[in-house]
Each structure stands twice: as structure tokens, then as C-alpha cells.
Amino acid sequence: MTRIGLISDTHHYLDEAVFRHFESCDEVWHAGDFGTIEVAEKLRAFKPLRGVYGNIDGRDVRQEYPEVLRFRIEEVNVLMTHIGGYPGRYAPTIRPELMAEPPQLFVCGHSHILKVMYDEKIKCLTMNPGAAGKYGWHKIRTLIRFEIDGANMKNCQVIELGKK
């Protein structure tokens, strides 16, 4: 079993509570808009980090992290990108890849709207952890914590960090 801490849209701000909430996690995944490479470095020093760059990220972040990341963890095929959309409204930039080779788990950020939705058509769970930073129109800063056990994704918990 692998415990995952999922975060996105930190926009230069990393709440110290993230470290407490992700203490029991084996890995941290960041779905883009780190804001600075320092945010990535702090997370990487804390736990193994997988991530993608977002639309606000500069060259320093883009040199370290790809726009699209596909990997396998246990028995789950994962696809991660920053601008991804959700079932029925996938972003045009990622839709062809999603449809051609659907993952079991699709992770994205960008919208600042926390969503966990299952796409019955392609048999894929979509997760967007919302925004953990203070920049943007969201009212509450959020994270997701969940587990991957073989081919199963389970024990998904939404964590509210408080008002921005």
C-alpha cells in the first residue's frame, strides 16, 4: 500500500500544516503551479515528490518537472497534468491522450476547484485537490490524501487548510 498526499496550486505559498497532514504519506504529488522552485524543494526534502509544472511556473520549475507525467504506482496507471478538466469537459490539450490510452487515475489542478469524479466512459478516476495556496478565487485551501493498494484507490480524505 502506498499513501499519497496530493496538492496543487500553491502559488508560492506552502502552509506548514501540509507537512503535518502529509506526515503519514509515502509520496507527495503536486499537480502544478508550484509558484517557485523553493516550494518544490521543500516538498522534495520532506517526501519523495512527483509533479508537473503549471501555467504560472517559470523556467526553473519547468526544467525540473514535465508538463505531462505518466507513471505506474503499484497496479495503477496514473496520468498527471496541470490543466486537465474533468469528465465530460477535459481540456483539449490532454483529451486525445486520455481517450487513446485511459489511465486508471487522472490527476490535475488549475481550476482551484476540488473534484473527485469517476468517468464511467473511460473507467478513470479524476482527482483535482483544489488549491493549497493563497492566490486565486477559491475561498478554502484544500488538499487530498488517499491510498493506492494494488489496483485499488481508497480512503480518500479531503483536508481543509482554512480560509485563504
N, C-alpha and C positions, 0 to 999 in steps of 0.2 A: 504494500500500500504506500502511495506517495501523497503527502499532504501539500497542497498548493495554496499560496497566498497570491491573489490576483488584484492588481492595482492598475490604474490608468490616469492620465490627465493630471499629473502632479503639478505641471506648470511652474517649475522652480521651487515648489514648496513641499517638503516632506515632513509630515506630522510625526513627532516622536512616538505617538501611540501606535503607528504602523508596526514598529518593532515589537511592541508588546503583543499586538494581535496576531502577528506572524511568527511569534517565537516557536510555536509547535510545528510550523511548516518545514517541509524538506526543501522546497524551492519557492522562489518568488517570480512571478511573471508580470511584466509591465507592458501594457498594450499601447504604448506610445504617448507622446507629448510629455517626456521627462521634463523638458524645460532647460535643464543644464546637465552636463556630463557628471557633475558632482552628485546629483540625485542618484544617477545610475551607480556611481562608485560607492556611495553609502549603502545602497541596497546590495550590491555585489559583495561588499565586505561583510555583510550580515548573513546572507544565504546565497546559494547558487542562484543566478539570475538569468532568465531568458527574457528577451524583449525585442520590440520593434520600434523604429523611430516614428514620430508623428509629424503632422504638418507644421508645428511650431519649432521643431527641433533643428538645431543648427548643424553645421558640418561636423563638429566634434562628436555629437551623438550619432549622426548618420554614418560616420566612419566605423563606429563600433557595433551598430545594430542595423539589421536589414529592414527594408520596407515590409516584406512578407517573410514569415518564418513558418516552415512546415517541419514538424518533428513527430516522433513517436515516443510516447511515455507509457510504459507497461504495454498494454494492448490497445491503446487509444491513439489514433492518428489525429494530430492537432494542426490546425491552420490558424495563424495569428497575423493580424494586420491592424493598423490604427483605424483607418476609415473603412468600415465593413458593412454597416447597415444591420438588418435583421431579417428574419424570414418574411418573404413577400416583398421586401424592399432592400435587397442587397445593393451595395454600391457597384456601379458599372465597372469599376476597375478590378474588383475581385470576383464578381459574379461568374465570369467564364471559368475560372479555376475551381470555384466552389461546385459548379454544375458538372464539370468534366471529371473531377476526382473529389467527391464529397468527403470531408473528414468526419470523424465522429464528434469532434469538438471544434467549434469555430469561436475564436476569441478576438474581440475588437474593443475599441474605445471611441473617442472623438465626440460622440453625441452628448456626453455628460449625463446620460440617462441610463440608470442601472436597468438592465434587462437580462433575464434568463428565460430563453424560449426554445422550444423544440420544433424543428422543421420536419414534419412528418414526411413531406415530399422527398427529401434527400436523406432522411434519417440522421439528422445532425442537431446536436445541442449547441445553441449560441449563447455565449456569455459576454456581457459588457458590464464591467464593475462600476460604471458611472465615473465620477471624478473625485479624486482624493485631494486635489489642490484647492486653492482659494480663488483662482481666476475662472470666470465663466458665469453662466446664468443659473447654474444649479443652486439649490438652497442648502442641501445637506451633503457633506463629503462622505463618500462610501467606498467600501472595499468588498471583496468576496473571498471567502475561504472555503475550500472543498477538498475532497479526496478522490484519488483515482485508485481503484482496486481492481487490477486485471483489466477487464473491458468495461468496468462499471465506474461511473462518476456519481458520487454520493455525498451525503452530509454537507450539502451546500448551505453556507451561512452568509447572510448579508450583515455587514458590520457598518454601523453609522459612526463616523468620527465626530459628528457635531456640525453645527452651522459653519458656513464658510465665513 
